[in-house]
Amino acid sequence: MTAKKIPKAPRSSKGGAPATAKSAGPGARAMTVYRALRRAIVEQALRAGTKLPEDAIGERFGVSRTLVHEALTRLAIEGLVAIRPNRGATVAQPTLEDAHQAFEVRRGLERLVMESLAGNLSPDRLQALNDYVSREDAASKRGGPESIRLAGEFHMLLAQMTGNALLEHYIGEVSCRCSLILSVFARPHSPECAVSEHRQIIAALQSGDAVTAVSLMDAHLAAVAERAVLEPQPPADIHQLLAPFVD
């Protein structure tokens, strides 16, 4: 079978060179690829088991294989990518046991966030959370990958508001792992559920009721975990999947 060619990167709106990571320094270029691949995994465009060939990705983003390898290595440290000698990289394929462990850790971390924020959110931060959930609501009505990403980023926003950089880091990492897990063990569900649950969590935080906030978060994460079945989704072709993630 003839391999499909990756389409050339789109040109910028100003008509200049293709909009890739090429114009930045090596570190920034590797970070651009890392962030794009991470987002593609979180939004479930790149599903578990999808092959991640360094040459194809490098061509798609206009960077060297070395920089792609750097990005893939970072994703492997976060548990989102598996790199095997002489076999290349693939999106990680979490097991059911991985799923149980990830959600257990996530529940513990999210409880810390609730306890830290209950009664301690300024009016500006409460408004920012409510505005964010309004964006979630609008995205859920449109459908598509944006609603998946926004749902996960809501939790990262909460963690950021604690001012605890380490907690924010681990919430971000485990949230991405959970998104990957749900792409493997997924079943259709109403995104409106997550939106309403997020609104209830904000209300509890605003009231200063840490016990209720923790209980609501536990129930929310339990509901997320329950929206899964043991029916892995087949991997798709990488050539078309990365197009929306190239700046």
C-alpha positions in Angstrom: 0.0 0.0 0.0 1.3 3.4 -0.9 1.9 5.6 2.1 -0.2 8.8 2.2 1.6 12.0 2.2 1.1 14.5 5.0 -0.4 17.7 3.5 1.8 20.8 3.6 1.2 23.2 6.5 -1.2 26.0 5.7 0.2 29.4 5.0 -0.3 32.2 7.4 -3.0 34.8 6.8 -0.3 37.3 5.8 0.8 35.2 2.9 4.2 34.4 4.3 5.9 31.1 4.9 3.9 28.1 6.1 2.7 28.5 9.7 4.9 26.0 11.5 7.2 25.9 14.5 10.2 26.6 12.2 10.6 30.3 13.0 11.2 29.7 16.7 14.3 28.4 18.5 14.8 24.6 19.0 13.4 24.6 22.5 10.3 26.5 21.5 9.9 24.4 18.4 10.0 21.1 20.4 7.5 22.7 22.9 5.2 23.6 20.0 5.1 20.0 18.8 4.7 18.7 22.4 1.7 20.9 23.1 0.1 20.1 19.8 0.5 16.3 20.2 -0.7 16.6 23.8 -3.8 18.5 22.8 -4.5 16.0 20.0 -4.4 13.2 22.5 -6.5 15.0 25.0 -9.1 15.9 22.3 -9.0 12.2 21.3 -8.0 12.9 17.8 -4.9 10.7 18.4 -6.3 7.6 20.0 -4.6 4.9 22.0 -2.3 2.8 19.9 -1.9 5.4 17.1 1.6 5.2 15.6 3.6 8.4 16.0 6.4 8.3 13.3 9.0 10.9 13.9 9.6 11.7 10.2 5.9 12.2 9.4 5.4 14.4 12.5 8.5 16.4 11.7 7.4 17.0 8.2 3.9 18.0 9.3 5.3 20.6 11.7 8.4 21.6 9.7 10.9 20.5 12.4 13.6 17.9 12.7 13.2 14.3 13.9 15.4 15.3 16.9 12.9 17.9 18.1 10.0 15.5 17.5 11.8 12.8 19.6 12.3 15.4 22.4 8.5 16.1 22.3 7.6 12.4 22.3 10.0 11.7 25.2 8.3 14.4 27.3 4.9 12.9 26.5 6.2 9.4 27.4 7.3 10.7 30.8 3.7 11.9 31.3 2.4 8.5 30.4 0.7 9.7 27.2 3.1 8.0 24.8 4.9 4.7 24.7 8.3 4.5 23.1 9.8 1.1 22.3 13.3 0.5 21.0 13.3 -0.3 17.2 9.5 0.0 17.1 9.0 3.7 17.5 6.4 5.6 19.4 2.7 5.2 19.8 0.0 6.8 21.8 -0.1 4.9 25.1 -2.7 2.1 25.6 -3.8 2.3 29.2 -5.3 -0.9 30.8 -8.3 -1.1 33.0 -6.0 -1.2 36.0 -4.3 2.0 34.8 -7.7 3.5 34.7 -8.6 2.6 38.3 -5.2 3.9 39.5 -5.4 7.2 37.6 -8.9 8.0 38.8 -8.0 7.1 42.4 -5.0 9.5 42.3 -7.1 12.1 40.6 -9.8 12.0 43.3 -7.2 12.5 46.0 -5.6 15.5 44.2 -9.0 17.1 43.4 -10.0 16.9 47.1 -7.0 19.0 47.9 -8.1 21.6 45.4 -11.6 21.7 46.8 -10.3 22.1 50.4 -7.9 24.8 49.3 -10.5 26.9 47.3 -13.7 26.6 49.4 -14.5 30.1 50.7 -11.3 31.5 49.4 -12.3 32.6 45.9 -12.5 36.3 45.1 -15.4 37.6 43.1 -13.2 38.0 40.0 -12.1 34.3 40.2 -15.7 33.2 40.7 -16.7 35.2 37.7 -13.8 33.7 35.7 -15.1 30.2 36.6 -18.6 30.9 35.7 -17.6 32.5 32.4 -15.5 29.4 31.7 -18.4 27.1 32.3 -20.5 29.2 30.0 -17.9 28.5 27.3 -18.2 24.8 28.2 -22.0 24.9 27.8 -21.8 26.6 24.4 -19.2 24.1 23.2 -21.2 21.1 24.5 -24.1 22.3 22.4 -21.9 22.4 19.3 -20.4 19.0 20.0 -16.9 17.9 18.9 -13.5 17.8 20.6 -13.6 21.3 22.0 -16.0 20.3 24.7 -13.7 17.4 25.7 -10.8 19.8 26.1 -12.7 22.5 27.9 -14.1 19.9 30.4 -10.6 18.9 31.4 -9.2 22.4 31.4 -11.9 23.4 34.0 -10.1 21.2 36.5 -6.7 22.7 35.5 -8.1 26.2 36.1 -9.3 25.2 39.5 -5.9 23.8 40.4 -4.2 27.0 39.1 -6.3 29.1 41.4 -4.9 27.3 44.4 -1.5 28.9 43.8 0.2 25.5 44.4 2.4 24.9 41.4 3.1 21.3 42.2 -0.6 20.5 42.7 -1.4 22.3 39.4 1.3 20.2 37.6 0.0 16.9 38.8 -3.7 17.8 38.2 -2.7 18.6 34.6 -0.8 15.4 34.1 -3.4 13.1 35.6 -6.3 14.9 33.8 -4.6 14.2 30.4 -4.1 10.6 31.4 -7.8 10.4 32.2 -8.7 11.9 28.8 -6.6 9.2 27.1 -8.3 6.5 29.3 -11.7 7.7 28.3 -10.8 7.6 24.6 -10.1 3.9 25.1 -13.0 3.0 27.3 -15.5 5.5 26.0 -19.2 5.4 25.4 -21.6 8.1 24.3 -22.8 10.5 27.1 -24.3 13.9 27.4 -21.7 16.6 27.9 -24.4 18.7 29.6 -23.9 16.4 32.6 -20.4 17.7 33.2 -21.5 21.3 32.7 -24.2 21.0 35.4 -21.8 19.2 37.7 -19.2 22.0 37.3 -21.8 24.6 38.1 -22.7 22.8 41.4 -19.0 22.6 42.3 -18.6 26.4 41.8 -21.6 27.1 44.0 -20.2 24.9 46.8 -16.9 26.7 46.6 -18.6 30.1 46.7 -20.5 29.1 49.8 -17.4 28.0 51.6 -18.7 24.5 52.1 -15.6 22.4 51.7 -17.3 19.2 52.7 -20.0 19.6 50.0 -17.4 20.7 47.4 -15.3 17.6 48.1 -18.5 15.4 47.9 -19.6 16.9 44.6 -16.1 16.5 43.1 -15.9 12.9 44.2 -19.4 12.2 42.6 -18.4 14.1 39.5 -15.2 12.1 39.0 -17.1 8.9 39.8 -19.6 9.8 37.1 -16.8 10.5 34.6 -15.2 7.1 35.4 -18.6 5.3 35.0 -18.9 6.8 31.5 -16.6 4.0 30.2 -16.9 0.5 28.9 -14.5 -2.2 28.0 -14.6 -1.6 24.2 -11.3 -0.2 22.9 -11.6 2.2 19.9 -9.4 1.4 16.8 -6.5 3.7 16.1 -6.8 6.1 13.2 -4.3 7.4 10.6 -2.0 10.2 11.8 -1.7 12.0 8.5 -5.0 13.7 8.6 -5.4 13.8 12.4 -2.6 16.3 13.0 -3.8 19.0 10.5 -6.0 20.9 13.0 -3.1 21.1 15.5 -0.5 22.8 13.3 -0.5 26.6 13.9 
